[in-house]
Amino acid sequence: MKLISTFLGILFGFMLLFQYVPTWFPQTTESVHMMKEGLQMGFDWCVAHWGRTTFGLILIGALFWIAYGQTK
């Protein structure tokens, strides 16, 4: 359950950042657009050098680490 809530939280955060923040705060439009382009460039680089499967496994591993890595 914690994994699903972490995934949904990340998804909701990116949705807010890329969809609504530029609408609510027009002065941030350029910065948010540059962040989105940077993420896309990083994704393209990783896929070109590592392949989609490896990159997907790294993302799944990172999601598990975020969800369960801080438990005590």
N, C-alpha and C positions, 0 to 999 in steps of 0.2 A: 504494500500500500504506500509505503514511503517513497518507493521508486516512481510510482505513478504520480504522486503529488509533487515530487521534484520535477518530473518532466512537464507536468501541467503548469507549474510555477514558472519554469524557464520559458515555456511557450507563451504564457500570458505576459510575461515581462517583455519579451521581444515584440509581441503584438502591440503592447502599449507603446513601446519605444518607437517602433517603425511606422505605426498607423496613426496614433492619436497625439503623441507629443508634438509632431510638426504642425498638426491642426490647432492644437491648443496654444502652442507657443511658436508663432511663425518665425521668430528669430533663430530658432534651433534647426530649421529645415536643412540648411546647408551642412551643418555638423552631423545630423542624423543620416543624411544621404551619404556623406563621406564614410561614416561608420559602416553603413550597409554595403557600400562598395568595397571597403576593406575586408569585411567578412567574406564577401563573394570572391575576392581575389585570393584570400587565404584558403578558402575551400577549393578553388580551382587549382592552386599550387599543390595542395596536399593530394588531390585526386590525380594530378598529372605525375607526381613523383612516387606516390605510394599505392595508388589504385583505390577504387571505390570500396572494395571489401575491407581492406586494411583500415582505411579512414573510418568506415562505419564501425568496425570493431573498436577502434580507439575512442570514438564518441560513446559507444555503449559502455566501455570501461570507465570513461570519465563520468558518465551519468551514475553508474553504480558507486563510484568513489564519492561523488557529491552526496548521493543519497545515504550511503551507509558508512562512509569513511570517518565521520565525526562522532559516531556512537560511543558511549562510555559504558 
